[in-house]
Amino acid sequence: MTKVFWFVAALAVGSVVGFACGSAPPKCSVASCAGCCSTDGTCLGGNTSMACGTQGNACVGCGLTQTCVAGACMATSGSGGGSAMAGGSAAGGSAAGGSAAGGSAAGGSAAGGSAGGSAAGGSAAGGSAAGGSAAGGAAGGMTQLMFDAGMPPTVPISFATACNATQPCGGALPGLWHYQSVCVEDAIFSQLVTRCGGPTQTQILDRTGTASGAVFFTATQMARMVTGRVDFKMSTVNSTCVNGFGGFGCVQLPTLLSQAGITGTCALALPDGGASSSTCTCELNFRFNDQATDTYTTSGNVISTAGNRTFDYCVQGQTLTYEETTPTSVMNIARDPGVSTLGKQ
């Protein structure tokens, strides 16, 4: 998926804001801050996904599929890349192919597809040459076909240090496939752990999740739609995450995380006879909803999309497994974090 996450992807899970600790700084303003101003008036660096901005403007949180570059939130995937095996961002396709439904009411995304394209997906003639065209406008019809066999089931997401994939074997893809299981690698939490001092100070616990979705292949195009939720706990003794953020520390952490689409609560436990330091424990979750279409080709055991993403895959009878193999250097994308298994309908 993408992301499964996408979350996921992207799930990866987003990074915690640039940290500030110690005594309270002077009130943040355009005159005093080269980065961005937090809600409590602290001047932050403005170069993290949780707090992005420049020139003393208010900090903003980038989405799970974005990163902060020079004080601005930028998509981590290139145009048309993004959700697993489908291309396009979580919101649907970029300049290369219309919105999630294949062209919004105005006809594709702001950058791809002008006045053409209906709310259901646009026609081949709608939109501009860059979006809302045959590749983007067809999305509405393809996604509609995804539900001809009924709604996909809700399936579990498992978590592992490394997910074991079926040996790539190629096979025929056209048809409708429902997700049966998803394995996500622990690396999706790495940025969050790193920003709170690394694995010696921060642990991710009790990870659970569910997903529901489908992929529909024609001979040259595919449409993908997947939704889900991931729940997890985080425990940290990192001094910044416990006591930083202008002195609010653990109390402020949920607000910062919410700017990256992660919600939940955090509680501070002070040292006692059995603890050597204060601990911040959070119960967190994030949701994902990815919809996109793309064109693709196959060569041997590899799927290649128009967005320059590659996947090892294997069709055995009525079962499809895939694992993304796109080089991390390609468009600086966030790769799908594990292995997905789908059943043919």
C-alpha positions as CSV (number, residue, x, y, z in Angstrom):
1,M,0.0,0.0,0.0
2,T,1.4,3.6,0.6
3,K,2.0,4.5,2.3
4,V,0.5,1.5,3.5
5,F,0.9,4.5,4.8
6,W,1.1,6.2,3.5
7,F,1.2,6.0,7.0
8,V,1.8,5.4,6.8
9,A,2.8,5.3,5.1
10,A,4.0,7.5,5.6
11,L,3.7,7.1,7.6
12,A,6.1,7.5,7.7
13,V,4.7,8.4,11.1
14,G,5.8,12.0,11.0
15,S,8.4,13.7,13.1
16,V,8.2,15.6,16.3
17,V,8.7,19.3,16.3
18,G,12.2,20.9,16.6
19,F,12.8,20.8,20.3
20,A,13.2,23.8,22.6
21,C,13.9,23.5,26.3
22,G,15.3,25.5,29.2
23,S,14.1,28.9,30.4
24,A,11.3,30.6,28.6
25,P,12.5,32.5,25.5
26,P,11.4,36.0,24.6
27,K,8.0,36.3,22.9
28,C,8.3,35.1,19.3
29,S,7.8,37.7,16.5
30,V,8.8,38.4,13.0
31,A,11.6,40.6,14.3
32,S,13.0,38.1,16.8
33,C,12.5,34.7,15.0
34,A,14.0,33.4,11.7
35,G,12.1,30.2,12.0
36,C,8.4,29.9,13.1
37,C,6.4,30.8,16.2
38,S,4.7,28.0,18.2
39,T,1.3,28.5,19.9
40,D,3.0,29.2,23.2
41,G,5.1,32.0,21.7
42,T,8.3,30.0,21.4
43,C,10.6,30.6,18.4
44,L,11.3,27.2,16.8
45,G,13.7,26.3,14.0
46,G,10.8,25.9,11.5
47,N,12.5,22.9,9.7
48,T,10.6,19.9,11.0
49,S,7.4,18.3,9.9
50,M,5.7,19.1,13.2
51,A,6.6,22.8,13.2
52,C,7.3,24.2,9.7
53,G,7.7,27.9,8.8
54,T,10.0,30.9,8.4
55,Q,10.3,34.6,9.2
56,G,8.4,34.5,12.4
57,N,5.2,33.2,10.9
58,A,3.0,30.7,12.9
59,C,4.3,27.1,12.8
60,V,2.3,24.7,10.8
61,G,2.3,20.9,10.8
62,C,3.0,19.0,7.6
63,G,0.8,16.1,6.6
64,L,2.0,12.5,7.0
65,T,2.9,12.4,3.3
66,Q,4.9,15.7,3.5
67,T,8.2,16.9,4.8
68,C,9.4,20.4,5.7
69,V,11.8,21.9,3.2
70,A,13.2,25.4,3.7
71,G,10.2,26.3,5.9
72,A,7.5,24.9,3.6
73,C,5.6,21.6,3.6
74,M,6.4,19.6,0.5
75,A,5.1,16.3,-0.7
76,T,7.5,13.5,0.1
77,S,6.6,11.7,-3.2
78,G,7.0,13.1,-6.7
79,S,4.1,14.0,-8.9
80,G,2.0,11.0,-9.6
81,G,3.9,8.9,-7.0
82,G,2.5,8.2,-3.6
83,S,0.1,5.5,-2.6
84,A,1.1,2.0,-3.0
85,M,0.9,0.5,-6.4
86,A,-1.4,3.3,-7.5
87,G,0.6,6.5,-7.7
88,G,-0.9,9.8,-6.6
89,S,-0.8,11.3,-3.1
90,A,-3.2,10.4,-0.3
91,A,-5.5,13.1,-1.5
92,G,-5.6,11.5,-4.9
93,G,-3.1,12.2,-7.8
94,S,-1.2,15.3,-8.5
95,A,-0.4,17.2,-11.7
96,A,-0.1,13.9,-13.5
97,G,-3.6,12.7,-13.1
98,G,-6.5,14.4,-11.3
99,S,-7.8,14.0,-7.8
100,A,-8.5,10.8,-5.9
101,A,-11.7,10.2,-7.7
102,G,-10.0,10.9,-11.0
103,G,-10.8,14.6,-11.3
104,S,-12.5,16.8,-8.8
105,A,-15.7,18.7,-9.3
106,A,-13.6,21.4,-11.0
107,G,-11.8,18.7,-13.0
108,G,-8.6,17.3,-11.4
109,S,-6.4,18.8,-8.8
110,A,-5.4,22.4,-8.7
111,A,-2.3,21.7,-10.7
112,G,-3.6,19.0,-13.0
113,G,-6.9,19.3,-14.7
114,S,-8.6,22.7,-15.3
115,A,-12.3,23.1,-15.8
116,G,-12.9,19.6,-17.2
117,G,-13.7,16.4,-15.4
118,S,-16.9,15.8,-13.5
119,A,-17.3,15.0,-9.8
120,A,-17.5,11.3,-10.7
121,G,-14.1,11.4,-12.3
122,G,-14.1,13.5,-15.4
123,S,-14.1,12.3,-19.0
124,A,-11.2,11.5,-21.3
125,A,-11.7,14.9,-22.9
126,G,-12.1,16.9,-19.7
127,G,-9.2,18.7,-17.9
128,S,-6.0,19.9,-19.3
129,A,-3.4,17.9,-21.1
130,A,-1.5,17.4,-17.8
131,G,-4.5,16.0,-15.7
132,G,-8.1,15.0,-15.9
133,S,-7.3,13.2,-19.2
134,A,-7.8,9.6,-20.1
135,A,-5.4,8.5,-17.4
136,G,-6.9,10.7,-14.7
137,G,-10.5,10.9,-15.8
138,A,-10.8,7.1,-16.1
139,A,-10.2,6.9,-12.3
140,G,-13.9,7.5,-11.4
141,G,-15.0,4.5,-13.5
142,M,-12.3,2.2,-12.3
143,T,-12.9,3.0,-8.6
144,Q,-16.6,2.3,-9.1
145,L,-15.8,-1.1,-10.4
146,M,-13.8,-1.9,-7.3
147,F,-17.0,-2.3,-5.4
148,D,-18.8,-4.6,-7.8
149,A,-18.0,-7.6,-5.5
150,G,-19.1,-5.7,-2.4
151,M,-17.2,-3.8,0.3
152,P,-13.7,-5.2,1.1
153,P,-13.3,-6.9,4.5
154,T,-11.5,-5.2,7.4
155,V,-8.1,-7.0,7.9
156,P,-5.4,-6.9,10.5
157,I,-2.1,-5.0,10.2
158,S,0.8,-6.8,11.7
159,F,4.1,-5.2,12.7
160,A,7.6,-6.6,12.5
161,T,11.2,-5.6,12.3
162,A,11.2,-7.1,8.8
163,C,8.3,-8.5,6.9
164,N,8.8,-11.7,4.9
165,A,7.7,-11.5,1.3
166,T,6.7,-14.3,-1.0
167,Q,9.5,-15.0,-3.5
168,P,8.6,-12.8,-6.6
169,C,7.1,-14.9,-9.4
170,G,5.2,-12.4,-11.6
171,G,1.8,-13.5,-12.9
172,A,-1.4,-12.0,-14.4
173,L,-2.7,-8.9,-12.6
174,P,-5.9,-7.8,-14.3
175,G,-9.0,-8.1,-12.1
176,L,-10.2,-7.0,-8.7
177,W,-8.2,-7.8,-5.6
178,H,-9.1,-7.2,-1.9
179,Y,-6.5,-6.8,0.8
180,Q,-6.3,-9.8,3.0
181,S,-3.4,-8.9,5.3
182,V,-0.8,-6.2,5.7
183,C,2.6,-6.4,7.4
184,V,4.2,-3.1,8.3
185,E,7.9,-2.7,9.3
186,D,8.8,-0.9,12.5
187,A,10.8,1.6,10.6
188,I,7.6,3.7,10.1
189,F,8.0,4.9,13.7
190,S,11.7,5.7,13.4
191,Q,11.5,9.4,12.9
192,L,9.2,9.7,16.0
193,V,11.6,7.6,18.1
194,T,14.7,9.6,16.8
195,R,13.1,12.9,17.7
196,C,12.6,11.8,21.3
197,G,16.2,10.6,21.8
198,G,16.4,7.3,20.0
199,P,15.5,3.8,21.0
200,T,17.5,3.9,24.3
201,Q,15.1,6.6,25.5
202,T,11.9,6.0,23.6
203,Q,9.9,2.8,22.9
204,I,6.9,2.2,20.7
205,L,4.6,-0.4,22.3
206,D,1.3,-2.3,21.8
207,R,1.1,-1.6,18.0
208,T,-2.2,-2.7,16.5
209,G,-4.0,-1.7,13.3
210,T,-6.7,-2.6,10.7
211,A,-7.1,-1.8,7.0
212,S,-9.7,-2.3,4.4
213,G,-9.2,-1.8,0.7
214,A,-8.9,-3.0,-2.9
215,V,-6.9,-2.7,-6.1
216,F,-8.4,-3.0,-9.5
217,F,-6.1,-3.7,-12.5
218,T,-6.9,-3.4,-16.2
219,A,-4.2,-4.4,-18.7
220,T,-2.5,-0.9,-18.4
221,Q,-4.1,0.9,-15.4
222,M,-4.8,0.3,-11.8
223,A,-7.0,2.0,-9.2
224,R,-6.4,1.6,-5.4
225,M,-8.5,2.6,-2.4
226,V,-7.6,1.8,1.2
227,T,-8.5,3.1,4.6
228,G,-7.4,2.1,8.1
229,R,-6.2,3.0,11.5
230,V,-3.0,2.3,13.6
231,D,-3.0,2.5,17.4
232,F,0.2,2.5,19.5
233,K,1.7,3.5,22.7
234,M,4.9,5.6,23.1
235,S,6.9,5.8,26.3
236,T,9.8,8.2,26.6
237,V,12.3,9.5,29.2
238,N,13.9,12.0,26.8
239,S,14.3,15.3,28.6
240,T,13.0,17.4,25.7
241,C,9.8,15.3,25.1
242,V,9.3,15.1,28.9
243,N,10.1,18.7,29.9
244,G,10.8,20.7,26.7
245,F,8.6,22.8,24.5
246,G,8.8,25.9,26.6
247,G,8.5,23.8,29.8
248,F,5.2,22.1,28.9
249,G,6.9,18.9,27.6
250,C,4.6,15.9,27.9
251,V,1.5,18.0,28.2
252,Q,2.3,19.8,24.9
253,L,3.3,16.6,23.0
254,P,-0.3,15.6,21.9
255,T,-0.9,19.1,20.4
256,L,2.4,18.9,18.4
257,L,1.6,15.4,17.2
258,S,-1.9,16.3,16.1
259,Q,-0.4,18.7,13.6
260,A,1.0,15.6,11.8
261,G,-2.4,13.8,11.9
262,I,-1.5,11.8,15.1
263,T,-4.1,12.0,17.9
264,G,-4.1,10.8,21.5
265,T,-3.2,11.6,25.0
266,C,0.0,11.8,27.1
267,A,0.5,11.5,30.8
268,L,3.6,12.4,32.9
269,A,4.8,10.0,35.6
270,L,7.2,11.6,38.1
271,P,10.2,9.7,39.6
272,D,9.5,7.6,42.7
273,G,11.2,4.9,44.6
274,G,11.2,2.6,41.5
275,A,11.9,5.1,38.8
276,S,15.1,7.0,38.1
277,S,13.5,9.7,35.9
278,S,10.2,11.2,34.7
279,T,8.4,9.3,32.0
280,C,5.9,10.5,29.4
281,T,3.5,7.8,28.3
282,C,1.2,8.4,25.3
283,E,-1.7,6.5,23.8
284,L,-1.7,7.5,20.1
285,N,-3.4,6.7,16.8
286,F,-3.5,7.9,13.2
287,R,-5.9,7.1,10.4
288,F,-5.2,6.9,6.7
289,N,-7.4,7.1,3.6
290,D,-5.6,6.7,0.3
291,Q,-7.3,6.7,-3.2
292,A,-5.4,6.9,-6.5
293,T,-4.9,5.6,-10.0
294,D,-1.9,5.2,-12.3
295,T,-0.7,3.4,-15.4
296,Y,1.7,0.5,-15.1
297,T,3.7,-2.1,-16.9
298,T,5.2,-5.4,-15.9
299,S,8.5,-7.0,-16.7
300,G,9.2,-10.4,-15.2
301,N,8.4,-10.2,-11.5
302,V,8.3,-6.4,-11.3
303,I,5.5,-3.9,-11.6
304,S,6.6,-0.4,-12.7
305,T,4.3,2.6,-12.5
306,A,4.3,5.8,-14.4
307,G,5.4,7.5,-11.2
308,N,8.7,5.6,-11.3
309,R,7.8,3.2,-8.5
310,T,8.7,-0.5,-8.6
311,F,7.2,-3.5,-6.8
312,D,8.2,-7.2,-6.6
313,Y,5.1,-9.2,-6.9
314,C,3.8,-12.8,-7.1
315,V,0.4,-14.1,-8.2
316,Q,-0.2,-17.7,-7.0
317,G,-3.7,-18.9,-7.9
318,Q,-6.1,-16.3,-6.3
319,T,-3.4,-14.6,-4.1
320,L,-1.3,-11.6,-4.9
321,T,1.6,-10.5,-2.7
322,Y,3.8,-7.4,-3.3
323,E,6.7,-5.5,-1.7
324,E,7.9,-2.1,-2.9
325,T,11.5,-2.0,-4.3
326,T,11.7,1.6,-5.4
327,P,15.1,3.1,-4.6
328,T,14.8,5.5,-1.8
329,S,16.7,8.0,-3.9
330,V,13.9,8.2,-6.5
331,M,12.1,11.5,-5.9
332,N,12.8,11.2,-2.2
333,I,9.7,9.1,-1.8
334,A,8.6,7.3,1.3
335,R,8.4,3.6,0.3
336,D,5.7,1.3,1.4
337,P,6.9,-0.1,4.7
338,G,6.2,-3.9,4.3
339,V,4.4,-6.6,2.5
340,S,0.7,-6.7,1.4
341,T,-1.4,-9.8,0.6
342,L,-4.5,-9.6,-1.5
343,G,-7.1,-12.1,-2.7
344,K,-8.8,-12.1,-6.2
345,Q,-12.5,-11.5,-6.3
